[in-house]
Amino acid sequence: MPGDDVALLIAELELRISEQDKVIADLNEMVVAQWRKIDGLERRFGELRDEFDAAAQARSDAPEPPPPHY
C-alpha cells in the first residue's frame, strides 16, 4: 500500500535525522575540546613569551663580560 511506503520513508528519515544529530553533537564536543586546548596553549605561550622577554631584558641590562680570549 502507498501509505506503508510513506510510513517507511518517514521512519528512515527520522533515523537519519537522529544519526545526524548525534554526529553534530559529537563534532560540537570535539570543537569545544579543541578550543579549550587552544586557549590553554595561547595562555601558556603568553607566559613563556613574558618569561623570555624578562630574561632577555635582564641579560641586556647586565654588563657584557669580556670575551674568553682576553
C-alpha positions as a Markdown table, in Angstrom:
| # | Residue | x | y | z |
|---|---|---|---|---|
| 1 | Met | 0.0 | 0.0 | 0.0 |
| 2 | Pro | 1.1 | 3.5 | -0.7 |
| 3 | Gly | 0.6 | 4.5 | 3.0 |
| 4 | Asp | 3.1 | 1.9 | 4.1 |
| 5 | Asp | 5.7 | 3.3 | 1.8 |
| 6 | Val | 5.3 | 6.8 | 3.2 |
| 7 | Ala | 5.5 | 5.4 | 6.8 |
| 8 | Leu | 8.7 | 3.6 | 5.9 |
| 9 | Leu | 10.2 | 6.7 | 4.3 |
| 10 | Ile | 9.3 | 8.8 | 7.3 |
| 11 | Ala | 10.9 | 6.2 | 9.7 |
| 12 | Glu | 14.1 | 6.1 | 7.6 |
| 13 | Leu | 14.2 | 9.9 | 7.6 |
| 14 | Glu | 13.7 | 10.0 | 11.3 |
| 15 | Leu | 16.5 | 7.5 | 11.7 |
| 16 | Arg | 18.8 | 9.6 | 9.5 |
| 17 | Ile | 18.0 | 12.8 | 11.4 |
| 18 | Ser | 18.7 | 11.2 | 14.7 |
| 19 | Glu | 22.1 | 9.9 | 13.4 |
| 20 | Gln | 22.9 | 13.3 | 12.1 |
| 21 | Asp | 22.0 | 14.9 | 15.4 |
| 22 | Lys | 24.4 | 12.5 | 17.1 |
| 23 | Val | 27.2 | 13.3 | 14.6 |
| 24 | Ile | 26.6 | 17.1 | 15.1 |
| 25 | Ala | 26.7 | 16.7 | 18.9 |
| 26 | Asp | 30.0 | 14.7 | 18.7 |
| 27 | Leu | 31.5 | 17.3 | 16.4 |
| 28 | Asn | 30.4 | 20.1 | 18.7 |
| 29 | Glu | 32.1 | 18.3 | 21.6 |
| 30 | Met | 35.3 | 18.0 | 19.6 |
| 31 | Val | 35.3 | 21.7 | 18.6 |
| 32 | Val | 34.7 | 22.7 | 22.3 |
| 33 | Ala | 37.6 | 20.5 | 23.4 |
| 34 | Gln | 39.9 | 21.9 | 20.7 |
| 35 | Trp | 39.0 | 25.5 | 21.7 |
| 36 | Arg | 39.8 | 24.7 | 25.3 |
| 37 | Lys | 43.2 | 23.3 | 24.3 |
| 38 | Ile | 43.9 | 26.3 | 22.0 |
| 39 | Asp | 43.0 | 28.7 | 24.8 |
| 40 | Gly | 45.4 | 26.8 | 27.2 |
| 41 | Leu | 48.2 | 26.8 | 24.6 |
| 42 | Glu | 47.7 | 30.5 | 23.9 |
| 43 | Arg | 47.8 | 31.3 | 27.7 |
| 44 | Arg | 51.0 | 29.2 | 28.1 |
| 45 | Phe | 52.6 | 30.8 | 25.1 |
| 46 | Gly | 51.9 | 34.2 | 26.6 |
| 47 | Glu | 53.5 | 33.1 | 29.8 |
| 48 | Leu | 56.6 | 31.8 | 28.0 |
| 49 | Arg | 56.8 | 34.9 | 25.9 |
| 50 | Asp | 56.7 | 37.1 | 29.1 |
| 51 | Glu | 59.4 | 34.9 | 30.7 |
| 52 | Phe | 61.6 | 35.1 | 27.6 |
| 53 | Asp | 61.2 | 38.9 | 27.4 |
| 54 | Ala | 62.1 | 39.2 | 31.1 |
| 55 | Ala | 65.2 | 37.1 | 30.6 |
| 56 | Ala | 66.2 | 39.0 | 27.5 |
| 57 | Gln | 65.8 | 42.3 | 29.3 |
| 58 | Ala | 67.8 | 41.1 | 32.4 |
| 59 | Arg | 70.5 | 39.8 | 30.1 |
| 60 | Ser | 70.8 | 43.1 | 28.2 |
| 61 | Asp | 70.9 | 45.1 | 31.5 |
| 62 | Ala | 73.9 | 43.2 | 32.8 |
| 63 | Pro | 77.4 | 44.3 | 31.7 |
| 64 | Glu | 78.8 | 42.2 | 28.9 |
| 65 | Pro | 81.7 | 40.1 | 30.1 |
| 66 | Pro | 84.9 | 40.3 | 28.1 |
| 67 | Pro | 85.4 | 37.6 | 25.5 |
| 68 | Pro | 87.3 | 34.5 | 26.7 |
| 69 | His | 90.4 | 35.2 | 24.7 |
| 70 | Tyr | 91.2 | 38.3 | 26.8 |
